[in-house]
Amino acid sequence: MTSISSHRQFVSPVSKAERALLRDQLEQWIVRGRVLTAPAQLAGYDTDGLGYRIYRPDAVVIPADAEELTQLLENADQIGLPICFRGAGTSLSGGPVAAQGGVVVHLSAFRKIREIDVENAWCEVECGVTLNQLERALAPLGMFYPPDPSSGPVCTIGGNVAMNAGGAHCFRYGVTSQYILGVEAILGDGSVHRFGGPAGGRGAWREDWKRLMVGSEGTLAVFTRFWLRLLPCPKKVWTFRATFPDLETAERAIHRLSADESCPVAIELMDPRCVAMVENSPMAVGLPTDAFLILTEIDGLEALVNTRVDSIVDILKESGSDNVAYSDDPKERQRLWKARKVAGGLMGQISADFLVQDAVIPKRSLADVLELVYRESDAAGIPVVNVFHAGDGNLHPNFLFDSKTPGELEKVEQISKRLMKRVIEIDGTLSGEHGIGNDKTAYMPLVFGPDMMRLQLAVSKTFDSHSQLNPLKVFANRRFGESTIKCDSPDEIPQRDHRCFSHFLDPIDGILCVSVDAVVADVQDLAAPHRLRFPLGFDGMNSSLRTQTASTGYASASSRFGPYFDNIVGMNWKLPSGRVVRIGERVVKSTTGYDLLRFLLNAWHVWGDGPTKCPWGEPVDYVLRLRPDCEQTRTIVLTGDRPALHAAANRFRMSCWSHWFDSIDCVQSSFATTDFLRVAVNCSQRDWPVFEAAIRSIAQEWSLSFEVHDEQQINDDCPDFVVKTTPQHALKLAEKITQNFETATCVVLCANGVVHNYFDGLTPEKLTNSLRDLATFVEPSLQLVGGDWSSRHLSPDAPGPVEQSWLETLEREFSI
């Protein structure tokens, strides 16, 4: 393995005279922006948040706009040097640095919030917008963007998307990839492409390429702007802080909180070393220095959240805490969070250098891994403090050292290597939110066997065949100037063997692996004894998971839990050769490599039983994310005239009740006399009156009839035709479809902007003709918003020449 210390400083071979020529060359394209080549200017760009690794670029350019950036990349061949992209430089993995020299492109000029559409819950922002800048713009509108990395005051959306960052509140709300509706990207040849848009579909493409772009760490393209999904702000937030005498009691609380019906938005853990560090500083908050500390938070509607405060306190106390503080007052809540928020800054003050590792493990292995961290660091004399996202097993051990002291950097390297080996042995992954950068490239063969390493590198070849964009990142063998990308593993890191998922159920992490031929009833039978459920599925019970995910990316419960590809965390995949490879993880959070999992799950094809067979292979097993089952599921059916139903549906989805309803579906038909709205709720008997009162209130406001069913009454089968658009457009489009197509029934998943279309009583020939007419009918409006349509009965349209070339590269690698 290449030593970390050997990369501590990279001195470019470009001479002073060559640098002057480079400046002249760059100023041909960067006219209104800036070109920096003086050593003093370059010094501000030679590292990122990792700090101790220094890579001096040959030049830094600050384009004034997208036109200059495009011209620069159009002439990348003339530059003949690596090109790296940089936002705020807060990366903790050595991402936005010139590891092989070359030109750093600083995107600080791209700082506009272009549009905020509250009714459709999206915004359009440029890549240099910071999280706090966006938060300030959204708050007066009652909306928020959930991903919240700790560096929110300065980190940029572009950097977050490049690394697929998360933050404390992603335990319930999810990471950045779950909020990216569209990406505008400029490839290394200067071509500008828009992948998706406000509707969050494929847009003009056959495949959903933005799934590979998110988390690609600047190795495939540079991002200039995004369309982001927004949520309604919660009306009430309660924050809890509790101390525990030992890890056993703290771990018990983490497991119980994770399974609780209150669905905490965050579950954070600080170890005694971290607590002591805070208490021995001017930022002390009065905590016992020998305790583990848990911070957790719940949010939602006041009437609902207030009923759950006592149960959270009971969980914390019954698990072993004798010191629980909690509040809903904003200032007091900030005080409760203070110890967690100041920890990172204190480490920077008390240590010359520190390395924040970032790995995700099954929660049942928490004690095992922390024991290894303590044992290894204590033996090496390297101080370590742990503060991390415990709810999803995302560890952040902080190793404190001085890179100028001989041998300390090498000790940290050895600890990291043993830690990463252990993480992979217990079925964890290398990164949950910081990315790989150049800090963990040597460990990638631990994750990917030979077949998967080839497929991962095929993604890089597809968009950047010469590895000119951000080389030596993500994969160590992506080196600019070499004609081929080798899949070899460093001698000290054995490449992962051919190990796929076996069928299992992990009730602590809520993860289940089953065959793709299982039906939802099979999954529920396995999950129910553990008070868990898989809410996404069609309750006809006859369609397999394979058929469901091939028919549509969404189910009714996607209103609350998102699409299928955010609820399938891994799979066994059979290649065209017949070999089976593992794609994805058994943990719910991963930023390790290119996201082939979501790309394949969202690809347009029917696996094995339709007119088009996927050229990349087919799934064999799924690893599903389960959810707590809260005693009972009830479906409320509201009926009335169409305008009133649409108004009520919009009221539901635009309030923070939408975080708690399993479904908000409007059903309308070309032949039925009455439309209706379905709202499904999974809750405890205690909370049901709160839900019922809220739904009755809206029903009365719009003069809708109200009927409660004690069992789930959503018995849809797989749709014949699926439309993905914006929420407002979905309701209007469904109305047009039912007016223009006989025998059509539309089920609108209101929160997702999805229309499931069903045609009854048609012969196969008439069905095919109707579906083709429907595709022609909806396509123009979808193109405008970056939406798409698909059908299990129709072959996809032929791709354009650019996309065809990308598909051929991938298909060639998958077929080997």
Buried (B, 14 or more C-beta within 10 A) or exposed (E): BEEBBEBEEBEBEBEEEEBEEBBEBBEEBBEEBBBBBEEEBBEEBBBBBBBBBBBBBBBBBBBBEBEBBBBBBBBBEEBEBBBBBBBBBBBBBBBBBBBBBBBBBBBBBBBEBEEBBBEBBBBBBBBBBBBBBBBEBBEEEBBBBBBBBBBBEBBBBBBBBBBBBBBBBBBBBBBBBBBBBBBBBBBBEBEBBBBBBBBBBBBBBBBBBBBBBBBBBBBBBBBBBBBBBBBBBBBBBBBBBBBBBEBEBBBBBBBBBBBBBBBBBBBBBBBBBBBBBBBEBEBBBEBBEEBBBBBBBBBBBEBBBBBBBEBBBEBBBEBBBEBBBBBBEEEEBEBBBBBBBBBBEBBBEBBBBBBBBBBBBBBBBBEEBBEBBBEBBEEBEBBBBBBBBBBBBBBBBBBBBEBEEEEBBEBBBBBBBBBBBBBBEBBBBBBBBBBBBBBBBBBBBBBBBBBBBBBBBBBBBBBBBBBBBBBBBBBBBBBBEEEEBEBEBBEEBEBBEEEBBEEEBBBBBBBBBBBBEBBBEBBBEBBEEBBBBBBBBBBBEEBBBBBBBBBBBBBBBBBBBBBBBBBBBBBBBBBBEEEBBBBBBBBBBBBBBBBBBBBBBBBBBBBBEBEBBBBBBBBBBBBBBBBBBBBBBBBBBBBBEBEBBBBBBBBBBBBBBBBBBBBBBBBBBBEEEEBBBBBBBBBBEEBBEBBBEBBBEBBEEBEBEBEBBEEBBBEBBBBBBBBBBBBBBBBBBBBEBBEEBEBBBBBBBBBBBBBBBBBEEBEEEEBBEBBEEBBEBBBEBBBBBBBBBBBBBBEBEEBEEEBEEBBEBBBEBBEE
